[in-house]
Amino acid sequence: MRLFILTILTFLLLKVCAQERRRMVWEGGVAVDYTIIKNISFNTSLAQRTSFLEDGEGQFTELSFLEFNQFVTKKVHPLLKLSLGYKFRTVEPVEDFDFFEHRITEQAAWTHFERRFRLVSRLRLEQRIRSSTFAHRYRYRLSTDFPLSGDKIDAQEFFLVLSSELLLEIVEKEPNTLENRLSGSLGYAISEKVKADLNFTCRIEDINLDAEVILFITTGLNIKLN
């Protein structure tokens, strides 16, 4: 039954993205979580993305970037965490896509309830500094995660993560853009401190302008040191 539900959810997500898909993106990365001070945790990650861009004639050009992320999170309440993050991204030169990016993130995440099914809200404020533009981004995500067997996520067991995120980007002298990101992720707890996941995200970009639908496929490995 669980496999049937997972298959249906994956099929629906792919079907929505396939209706007007103009590009597909694969992203892979490794993240490490560690604690130095009580109630303050750190997350360091390195990721790469390969995007296949359509040129309007059925031909695709490959665009890649490499990014570094650093987050610091403080647990201020059993159900509330505050984070500060920094991202640096560099993009391989392809036509007019040659740019660098610095991104500063302020984040609050609160857990509505934490049982077998966990429900979490996340609010992010971002300042996105590129080589040619500066943007303010406002993001709200509602997500749930749960084990596919048992009452909690144990080692050598699968789990599922589902989420929906709204994103508003405000760029000076350019139209504001609205985006919705629908995501489904199948994770596997290799051990108590190592988890792997396969994620499908359907991004509906520029909803208020000329909507474009993009499918993101992400593979990740998360390692917890302590």
C-alpha atoms as an extended CHARMM CRD file, in Angstrom:
* protein
*
       226  EXT
         1         1  MET       CA              0.0000000000        0.0000000000        0.0000000000  PROA      1               0.0000000000
         2         2  ARG       CA              2.8060000000        2.4380000000        0.8750000000  PROA      2               0.0000000000
         3         3  LEU       CA              4.5700000000        1.6450000000       -2.4130000000  PROA      3               0.0000000000
         4         4  PHE       CA              1.3050000000        2.2720000000       -4.2790000000  PROA      4               0.0000000000
         5         5  ILE       CA              0.8430000000        5.7030000000       -2.6170000000  PROA      5               0.0000000000
         6         6  LEU       CA              4.4780000000        6.6550000000       -3.3550000000  PROA      6               0.0000000000
         7         7  THR       CA              4.0700000000        5.6070000000       -7.0090000000  PROA      7               0.0000000000
         8         8  ILE       CA              0.8890000000        7.6700000000       -7.4150000000  PROA      8               0.0000000000
         9         9  LEU       CA              2.4610000000       10.7780000000       -5.8300000000  PROA      9               0.0000000000
        10        10  THR       CA              5.5470000000       10.5060000000       -8.0520000000  PROA      10              0.0000000000
        11        11  PHE       CA              3.3900000000        9.9960000000      -11.1590000000  PROA      11              0.0000000000
        12        12  LEU       CA              1.2620000000       13.0700000000      -10.4160000000  PROA      12              0.0000000000
        13        13  LEU       CA              4.3180000000       15.2380000000       -9.7820000000  PROA      13              0.0000000000
        14        14  LEU       CA              5.9760000000       14.1600000000      -13.0380000000  PROA      14              0.0000000000
        15        15  LYS       CA              2.7290000000       14.5840000000      -14.9800000000  PROA      15              0.0000000000
        16        16  VAL       CA              2.3050000000       18.1960000000      -13.8180000000  PROA      16              0.0000000000
        17        17  CYS       CA              5.8900000000       19.0200000000      -14.7510000000  PROA      17              0.0000000000
        18        18  ALA       CA              5.7400000000       17.2810000000      -18.1000000000  PROA      18              0.0000000000
        19        19  GLN       CA              2.8340000000       19.3450000000      -19.4150000000  PROA      19              0.0000000000
        20        20  GLU       CA              4.9530000000       22.3550000000      -20.4210000000  PROA      20              0.0000000000
        21        21  ARG       CA              8.4400000000       21.2980000000      -19.4430000000  PROA      21              0.0000000000
        22        22  ARG       CA             11.0930000000       23.3400000000      -21.1990000000  PROA      22              0.0000000000
        23        23  ARG       CA             14.1100000000       22.2390000000      -19.2520000000  PROA      23              0.0000000000
        24        24  MET       CA             15.2470000000       19.5820000000      -16.8030000000  PROA      24              0.0000000000
        25        25  VAL       CA             17.7690000000       20.0130000000      -14.0260000000  PROA      25              0.0000000000
        26        26  TRP       CA             19.8390000000       17.5210000000      -12.0420000000  PROA      26              0.0000000000
        27        27  GLU       CA             21.4840000000       18.5720000000       -8.7920000000  PROA      27              0.0000000000
        28        28  GLY       CA             23.7310000000       16.5800000000       -6.4640000000  PROA      28              0.0000000000
        29        29  GLY       CA             25.3960000000       17.4630000000       -3.2030000000  PROA      29              0.0000000000
        30        30  VAL       CA             26.8020000000       16.4690000000        0.1730000000  PROA      30              0.0000000000
        31        31  ALA       CA             25.8700000000       18.1600000000        3.4750000000  PROA      31              0.0000000000
        32        32  VAL       CA             27.5090000000       17.7890000000        6.8930000000  PROA      32              0.0000000000
        33        33  ASP       CA             25.7660000000       18.6600000000       10.1920000000  PROA      33              0.0000000000
        34        34  TYR       CA             27.7800000000       19.2440000000       13.3590000000  PROA      34              0.0000000000
        35        35  THR       CA             27.4370000000       20.8950000000       16.7770000000  PROA      35              0.0000000000
        36        36  ILE       CA             30.1220000000       22.9560000000       18.4840000000  PROA      36              0.0000000000
        37        37  ILE       CA             28.1040000000       24.8320000000       21.1180000000  PROA      37              0.0000000000
        38        38  LYS       CA             24.9930000000       23.5830000000       22.9290000000  PROA      38              0.0000000000
        39        39  ASN       CA             21.7810000000       24.4260000000       21.0400000000  PROA      39              0.0000000000
        40        40  ILE       CA             23.7960000000       25.8430000000       18.1120000000  PROA      40              0.0000000000
        41        41  SER       CA             24.3010000000       23.6210000000       15.0760000000  PROA      41              0.0000000000
        42        42  PHE       CA             26.1740000000       24.0970000000       11.8180000000  PROA      42              0.0000000000
        43        43  ASN       CA             25.4650000000       22.8110000000        8.3310000000  PROA      43              0.0000000000
        44        44  THR       CA             28.0900000000       22.9110000000        5.5830000000  PROA      44              0.0000000000
        45        45  SER       CA             27.2800000000       21.7090000000        2.0860000000  PROA      45              0.0000000000
        46        46  LEU       CA             28.7440000000       21.5760000000       -1.3990000000  PROA      46              0.0000000000
        47        47  ALA       CA             26.5080000000       21.0520000000       -4.4290000000  PROA      47              0.0000000000
        48        48  GLN       CA             26.5770000000       21.1280000000       -8.2010000000  PROA      48              0.0000000000
        49        49  ARG       CA             23.7750000000       21.5650000000      -10.7190000000  PROA      49              0.0000000000
        50        50  THR       CA             23.5400000000       20.6400000000      -14.3920000000  PROA      50              0.0000000000
        51        51  SER       CA             20.7170000000       22.2700000000      -16.3300000000  PROA      51              0.0000000000
        52        52  PHE       CA             19.7050000000       21.4170000000      -19.8790000000  PROA      52              0.0000000000
        53        53  LEU       CA             18.3630000000       24.6090000000      -21.4750000000  PROA      53              0.0000000000
        54        54  GLU       CA             16.1510000000       24.5650000000      -24.5630000000  PROA      54              0.0000000000
        55        55  ASP       CA             17.0630000000       27.0530000000      -27.3070000000  PROA      55              0.0000000000
        56        56  GLY       CA             13.6250000000       27.1120000000      -28.9540000000  PROA      56              0.0000000000
        57        57  GLU       CA             14.5850000000       24.7360000000      -31.7550000000  PROA      57              0.0000000000
        58        58  GLY       CA             14.5900000000       21.5200000000      -29.7620000000  PROA      58              0.0000000000
        59        59  GLN       CA             18.3100000000       21.7770000000      -28.9870000000  PROA      59              0.0000000000
        60        60  PHE       CA             19.6300000000       21.8150000000      -25.4170000000  PROA      60              0.0000000000
        61        61  THR       CA             22.6550000000       23.5710000000      -23.9690000000  PROA      61              0.0000000000
        62        62  GLU       CA             24.2760000000       22.3730000000      -20.7690000000  PROA      62              0.0000000000
        63        63  LEU       CA             24.6840000000       24.9120000000      -17.9680000000  PROA      63              0.0000000000
        64        64  SER       CA             26.4600000000       24.0370000000      -14.7260000000  PROA      64              0.0000000000
        65        65  PHE       CA             27.2090000000       25.7000000000      -11.4380000000  PROA      65              0.0000000000
        66        66  LEU       CA             29.0280000000       24.8920000000       -8.2280000000  PROA      66              0.0000000000
        67        67  GLU       CA             27.8800000000       26.2650000000       -4.8720000000  PROA      67              0.0000000000
        68        68  PHE       CA             29.0240000000       26.3960000000       -1.2570000000  PROA      68              0.0000000000
        69        69  ASN       CA             26.5540000000       26.8060000000        1.6210000000  PROA      69              0.0000000000
        70        70  GLN       CA             27.0670000000       27.5260000000        5.3150000000  PROA      70              0.0000000000
        71        71  PHE       CA             24.2220000000       27.6860000000        7.8550000000  PROA      71              0.0000000000
        72        72  VAL       CA             24.2590000000       28.3770000000       11.5910000000  PROA      72              0.0000000000
        73        73  THR       CA             21.1150000000       27.4090000000       13.5320000000  PROA      73              0.0000000000
        74        74  LYS       CA             20.1070000000       28.1770000000       17.1100000000  PROA      74              0.0000000000
        75        75  LYS       CA             17.3300000000       26.2910000000       18.8690000000  PROA      75              0.0000000000
        76        76  VAL       CA             15.4640000000       28.9850000000       20.8120000000  PROA      76              0.0000000000
        77        77  HSD       CA             12.4710000000       26.7940000000       21.7020000000  PROA      77              0.0000000000
        78        78  PRO       CA             11.7340000000       23.0620000000       21.4460000000  PROA      78              0.0000000000
        79        79  LEU       CA              9.5860000000       23.8780000000       18.3940000000  PROA      79              0.0000000000
        80        80  LEU       CA             11.4170000000       26.9410000000       16.9890000000  PROA      80              0.0000000000
        81        81  LYS       CA             14.8030000000       27.2810000000       15.2750000000  PROA      81              0.0000000000
        82        82  LEU       CA             16.4370000000       30.4470000000       13.9060000000  PROA      82              0.0000000000
        83        83  SER       CA             19.1240000000       30.2760000000       11.2140000000  PROA      83              0.0000000000
        84        84  LEU       CA             21.5580000000       32.5120000000        9.3740000000  PROA      84              0.0000000000
        85        85  GLY       CA             23.0460000000       31.3260000000        6.1010000000  PROA      85              0.0000000000
        86        86  TYR       CA             25.5030000000       32.2590000000        3.3660000000  PROA      86              0.0000000000
        87        87  LYS       CA             25.7650000000       30.8670000000       -0.1560000000  PROA      87              0.0000000000
        88        88  PHE       CA             28.3620000000       31.4140000000       -2.8660000000  PROA      88              0.0000000000
        89        89  ARG       CA             27.5990000000       30.1990000000       -6.3810000000  PROA      89              0.0000000000
        90        90  THR       CA             29.6250000000       30.3680000000       -9.5570000000  PROA      90              0.0000000000
        91        91  VAL       CA             28.1900000000       29.5200000000      -12.9650000000  PROA      91              0.0000000000
        92        92  GLU       CA             30.0710000000       28.0880000000      -15.9040000000  PROA      92              0.0000000000
        93        93  PRO       CA             30.0950000000       30.6810000000      -18.7400000000  PROA      93              0.0000000000
        94        94  VAL       CA             27.4090000000       29.8510000000      -21.3200000000  PROA      94              0.0000000000
        95        95  GLU       CA             26.1290000000       32.7240000000      -23.4840000000  PROA      95              0.0000000000
        96        96  ASP       CA             24.6110000000       35.3260000000      -21.1140000000  PROA      96              0.0000000000
        97        97  PHE       CA             24.5390000000       33.0630000000      -18.0520000000  PROA      97              0.0000000000
        98        98  ASP       CA             28.0300000000       33.9710000000      -16.8630000000  PROA      98              0.0000000000
        99        99  PHE       CA             27.6300000000       35.2630000000      -13.3010000000  PROA      99              0.0000000000
       100       100  PHE       CA             28.5430000000       34.8010000000       -9.6740000000  PROA      100             0.0000000000
       101       101  GLU       CA             26.1280000000       34.9410000000       -6.7680000000  PROA      101             0.0000000000
       102       102  HSD       CA             26.3080000000       35.7210000000       -3.0610000000  PROA      102             0.0000000000
       103       103  ARG       CA             23.2070000000       34.9940000000       -1.0220000000  PROA      103             0.0000000000
       104       104  ILE       CA             22.4810000000       35.8650000000        2.6240000000  PROA      104             0.0000000000
       105       105  THR       CA             19.5940000000       34.0570000000        4.3080000000  PROA      105             0.0000000000
       106       106  GLU       CA             17.6120000000       34.6870000000        7.4980000000  PROA      106             0.0000000000
       107       107  GLN       CA             15.3490000000       31.7970000000        8.4160000000  PROA      107             0.0000000000
       108       108  ALA       CA             12.8030000000       30.7270000000       11.0140000000  PROA      108             0.0000000000
       109       109  ALA       CA             11.4620000000       27.1800000000       11.1810000000  PROA      109             0.0000000000
       110       110  TRP       CA              8.7970000000       26.0130000000       13.5800000000  PROA      110             0.0000000000
       111       111  THR       CA              7.3170000000       22.5770000000       14.1000000000  PROA      111             0.0000000000
       112       112  HSD       CA              3.5200000000       22.4610000000       14.3710000000  PROA      112             0.0000000000
       113       113  PHE       CA              3.5460000000       18.9270000000       15.7090000000  PROA      113             0.0000000000
       114       114  GLU       CA              6.0870000000       16.1340000000       15.8470000000  PROA      114             0.0000000000
       115       115  ARG       CA              4.5960000000       12.6790000000       15.8910000000  PROA      115             0.0000000000
       116       116  ARG       CA              4.8160000000        9.9810000000       13.2350000000  PROA      116             0.0000000000
       117       117  PHE       CA              3.8270000000       12.6720000000       10.7410000000  PROA      117             0.0000000000
       118       118  ARG       CA              5.8540000000       15.8320000000       11.3530000000  PROA      118             0.0000000000
       119       119  LEU       CA              4.5640000000       19.1600000000       10.0110000000  PROA      119             0.0000000000
       120       120  VAL       CA              6.9930000000       22.0920000000        9.7180000000  PROA      120             0.0000000000
       121       121  SER       CA              6.6950000000       25.6930000000        8.4800000000  PROA      121             0.0000000000
       122       122  ARG       CA              9.7490000000       27.5550000000        7.2210000000  PROA      122             0.0000000000
       123       123  LEU       CA             10.0200000000       31.2870000000        6.5020000000  PROA      123             0.0000000000
       124       124  ARG       CA             13.0730000000       32.5680000000        4.6350000000  PROA      124             0.0000000000
       125       125  LEU       CA             14.2520000000       36.0770000000        3.7950000000  PROA      125             0.0000000000
       126       126  GLU       CA             17.0530000000       36.2460000000        1.2400000000  PROA      126             0.0000000000
       127       127  GLN       CA             19.2810000000       38.9280000000       -0.2200000000  PROA      127             0.0000000000
       128       128  ARG       CA             20.4850000000       37.6630000000       -3.5940000000  PROA      128             0.0000000000
       129       129  ILE       CA             23.5480000000       39.5050000000       -4.9400000000  PROA      129             0.0000000000
       130       130  ARG       CA             24.4990000000       38.5990000000       -8.4920000000  PROA      130             0.0000000000
       131       131  SER       CA             27.1100000000       40.1070000000      -10.8140000000  PROA      131             0.0000000000
       132       132  SER       CA             24.4320000000       42.2900000000      -12.4500000000  PROA      132             0.0000000000
       133       133  THR       CA             21.3840000000       42.3380000000      -10.1280000000  PROA      133             0.0000000000
       134       134  PHE       CA             20.2840000000       42.5460000000       -6.5090000000  PROA      134             0.0000000000
       135       135  ALA       CA             17.0560000000       40.9070000000       -5.3440000000  PROA      135             0.0000000000
       136       136  HSD       CA             14.9990000000       40.4700000000       -2.1920000000  PROA      136             0.0000000000
       137       137  ARG       CA             13.3450000000       37.0530000000       -1.9440000000  PROA      137             0.0000000000
       138       138  TYR       CA             10.5490000000       36.0030000000        0.4260000000  PROA      138             0.0000000000
       139       139  ARG       CA              9.8870000000       32.2700000000        0.8030000000  PROA      139             0.0000000000
       140       140  TYR       CA              7.3640000000       30.2190000000        2.7980000000  PROA      140             0.0000000000
       141       141  ARG       CA              7.4370000000       26.4180000000        2.8200000000  PROA      141             0.0000000000
       142       142  LEU       CA              5.1100000000       23.9050000000        4.4560000000  PROA      142             0.0000000000
       143       143  SER       CA              6.5090000000       20.3840000000        4.6440000000  PROA      143             0.0000000000
       144       144  THR       CA              5.8010000000       17.0150000000        6.2000000000  PROA      144             0.0000000000
       145       145  ASP       CA              7.9910000000       13.9760000000        6.6520000000  PROA      145             0.0000000000
       146       146  PHE       CA              7.2190000000       10.5050000000        7.9220000000  PROA      146             0.0000000000
       147       147  PRO       CA              8.6580000000        6.9630000000        7.9200000000  PROA      147             0.0000000000
       148       148  LEU       CA              7.2520000000        4.4320000000        5.4800000000  PROA      148             0.0000000000
       149       149  SER       CA              7.2470000000        1.8670000000        8.2860000000  PROA      149             0.0000000000
       150       150  GLY       CA              7.0820000000        2.1710000000       12.0590000000  PROA      150             0.0000000000
       151       151  ASP       CA              6.5190000000        5.2820000000       14.1600000000  PROA      151             0.0000000000
       152       152  LYS       CA              9.8950000000        6.9700000000       13.6090000000  PROA      152             0.0000000000
       153       153  ILE       CA             12.7440000000        7.0760000000       11.1190000000  PROA      153             0.0000000000
       154       154  ASP       CA             15.1700000000        4.3310000000       12.1340000000  PROA      154             0.0000000000
       155       155  ALA       CA             18.4060000000        3.1670000000       10.5280000000  PROA      155             0.0000000000
       156       156  GLN       CA             18.0250000000        1.1630000000        7.3010000000  PROA      156             0.0000000000
       157       157  GLU       CA             14.4710000000        2.3930000000        6.7280000000  PROA      157             0.0000000000
       158       158  PHE       CA             12.8510000000        4.5620000000        4.0730000000  PROA      158             0.0000000000
       159       159  PHE       CA             11.0250000000        7.8330000000        4.7060000000  PROA      159             0.0000000000
       160       160  LEU       CA              9.0700000000       10.3400000000        2.6200000000  PROA      160             0.0000000000
       161       161  VAL       CA              9.2180000000       14.1510000000        2.5620000000  PROA      161             0.0000000000
       162       162  LEU       CA              6.5190000000       16.2670000000        0.8530000000  PROA      162             0.0000000000
       163       163  SER       CA              6.4870000000       20.0540000000        0.6080000000  PROA      163             0.0000000000
       164       164  SER       CA              5.0650000000       23.1210000000       -1.1140000000  PROA      164             0.0000000000
       165       165  GLU       CA              6.8960000000       26.4400000000       -1.1740000000  PROA      165             0.0000000000
       166       166  LEU       CA              5.8440000000       29.8880000000       -2.3990000000  PROA      166             0.0000000000
       167       167  LEU       CA              8.5640000000       32.3360000000       -3.4400000000  PROA      167             0.0000000000
       168       168  LEU       CA              8.3200000000       36.0430000000       -4.2410000000  PROA      168             0.0000000000
       169       169  GLU       CA             11.3680000000       37.7310000000       -5.7910000000  PROA      169             0.0000000000
       170       170  ILE       CA             11.6720000000       41.5210000000       -6.0290000000  PROA      170             0.0000000000
       171       171  VAL       CA             14.3820000000       42.8650000000       -8.3440000000  PROA      171             0.0000000000
       172       172  GLU       CA             15.0580000000       46.5720000000       -8.8820000000  PROA      172             0.0000000000
       173       173  LYS       CA             13.8580000000       47.8380000000      -12.2870000000  PROA      173             0.0000000000
       174       174  GLU       CA             12.4840000000       44.3980000000      -13.2000000000  PROA      174             0.0000000000
       175       175  PRO       CA              9.0200000000       42.7960000000      -12.7930000000  PROA      175             0.0000000000
       176       176  ASN       CA              8.4000000000       40.9610000000       -9.5300000000  PROA      176             0.0000000000
       177       177  THR       CA              8.1490000000       37.2030000000       -9.9710000000  PROA      177             0.0000000000
       178       178  LEU       CA              6.1290000000       34.5710000000       -8.1190000000  PROA      178             0.0000000000
       179       179  GLU       CA              7.0240000000       30.8890000000       -7.9860000000  PROA      179             0.0000000000
       180       180  ASN       CA              5.6130000000       27.6870000000       -6.5120000000  PROA      180             0.0000000000
       181       181  ARG       CA              7.7670000000       24.6500000000       -5.7760000000  PROA      181             0.0000000000
       182       182  LEU       CA              6.1030000000       21.2580000000       -5.2730000000  PROA      182             0.0000000000
       183       183  SER       CA              8.4580000000       18.5980000000       -3.9860000000  PROA      183             0.0000000000
       184       184  GLY       CA              8.4760000000       14.9030000000       -3.1390000000  PROA      184             0.0000000000
       185       185  SER       CA             11.5310000000       13.1400000000       -1.7340000000  PROA      185             0.0000000000
       186       186  LEU       CA             12.2750000000        9.5020000000       -0.9620000000  PROA      186             0.0000000000
       187       187  GLY       CA             14.9260000000        9.1610000000        1.7220000000  PROA      187             0.0000000000
       188       188  TYR       CA             16.8400000000        6.2450000000        3.1800000000  PROA      188             0.0000000000
       189       189  ALA       CA             18.5000000000        6.2320000000        6.5970000000  PROA      189             0.0000000000
       190       190  ILE       CA             21.7540000000        4.3910000000        5.9580000000  PROA      190             0.0000000000
       191       191  SER       CA             22.5830000000        4.6960000000        9.6500000000  PROA      191             0.0000000000
       192       192  GLU       CA             21.5930000000        6.9390000000       12.5550000000  PROA      192             0.0000000000
       193       193  LYS       CA             23.9400000000        9.6430000000       11.2590000000  PROA      193             0.0000000000
       194       194  VAL       CA             23.8900000000        9.1810000000        7.4750000000  PROA      194             0.0000000000
       195       195  LYS       CA             20.8650000000        9.7180000000        5.2040000000  PROA      195             0.0000000000
       196       196  ALA       CA             20.5040000000        9.6750000000        1.4270000000  PROA      196             0.0000000000
       197       197  ASP       CA             17.6110000000       11.0000000000       -0.6320000000  PROA      197             0.0000000000
       198       198  LEU       CA             16.1900000000       11.2420000000       -4.1460000000  PROA      198             0.0000000000
       199       199  ASN       CA             14.0690000000       14.3280000000       -4.7090000000  PROA      199             0.0000000000
       200       200  PHE       CA             11.7170000000       15.4230000000       -7.4900000000  PROA      200             0.0000000000
       201       201  THR       CA             10.7660000000       19.1040000000       -7.4710000000  PROA      201             0.0000000000
       202       202  CYS       CA              8.3490000000       20.7590000000       -9.8770000000  PROA      202             0.0000000000
       203       203  ARG       CA              9.0700000000       24.4930000000      -10.0880000000  PROA      203             0.0000000000
       204       204  ILE       CA              6.3360000000       26.6320000000      -11.5860000000  PROA      204             0.0000000000
       205       205  GLU       CA              8.2590000000       29.8450000000      -12.2420000000  PROA      205             0.0000000000
       206       206  ASP       CA              7.0170000000       33.3190000000      -13.2300000000  PROA      206             0.0000000000
       207       207  ILE       CA              3.4010000000       32.4550000000      -12.3950000000  PROA      207             0.0000000000
       208       208  ASN       CA              2.3710000000       36.1150000000      -12.6550000000  PROA      208             0.0000000000
       209       209  LEU       CA              4.1470000000       36.6260000000      -15.9980000000  PROA      209             0.0000000000
       210       210  ASP       CA              4.8040000000       33.8320000000      -18.5070000000  PROA      210             0.0000000000
       211       211  ALA       CA              4.7790000000       30.6400000000      -16.4770000000  PROA      211             0.0000000000
       212       212  GLU       CA              7.5200000000       28.0850000000      -17.0660000000  PROA      212             0.0000000000
       213       213  VAL       CA              7.5040000000       24.6110000000      -15.5450000000  PROA      213             0.0000000000
       214       214  ILE       CA             10.8440000000       22.9820000000      -14.6900000000  PROA      214             0.0000000000
       215       215  LEU       CA             11.5790000000       19.5490000000      -13.2550000000  PROA      215             0.0000000000
       216       216  PHE       CA             14.4460000000       19.3290000000      -10.7720000000  PROA      216             0.0000000000
       217       217  ILE       CA             15.9380000000       15.9280000000       -9.8800000000  PROA      217             0.0000000000
       218       218  THR       CA             18.1600000000       16.0850000000       -6.8130000000  PROA      218             0.0000000000
       219       219  THR       CA             20.3160000000       13.4520000000       -5.1380000000  PROA      219             0.0000000000
       220       220  GLY       CA             21.8290000000       14.1600000000       -1.7540000000  PROA      220             0.0000000000
       221       221  LEU       CA             23.8010000000       12.7340000000        1.1340000000  PROA      221             0.0000000000
       222       222  ASN       CA             23.5430000000       14.1590000000        4.6620000000  PROA      222             0.0000000000
       223       223  ILE       CA             26.1300000000       13.2790000000        7.2990000000  PROA      223             0.0000000000
       224       224  LYS       CA             25.7200000000       14.1050000000       10.9930000000  PROA      224             0.0000000000
       225       225  LEU       CA             29.0310000000       14.2100000000       12.8350000000  PROA      225             0.0000000000
       226       226  ASN       CA             27.7420000000       14.4860000000       16.4260000000  PROA      226             0.0000000000
